[in-house]
């Protein structure tokens, strides 16, 4: 028996939105965003939020997130030039890992054009081993992404 076909999420399925912009180089020969760009947008939305909240210091922070799993479902095209509203939520939070779920929406659209997830394992910048516990600034930021 086959699995049900994935369906797009609604705006109300997300805790917070980050504004993003497409770039000229994002379009492929078919006139829409190339599939790899969606993964970059997912990563940008989450890290933009974490930086804005003061959780992630990409240059000097002792803790960094490494992506260990990704997935995406595509429902509609996005293209340059276009603003994108990235819906964010935390689906699962462990001791040192977080599963982020992201929906990419055209401005004002009720249903996402793409939805995906990735799992960050938070590690010590120096030894690349998982931290024993997420730092307090991450825990605070993650509360803002929990439904």
Helices and strands as residue ranges (DSSP letters): G 11-13, E 16-21, G 24-26, H 35-52, E 63-74, E 83-93, E 97-106, E 114-124, H 136-143
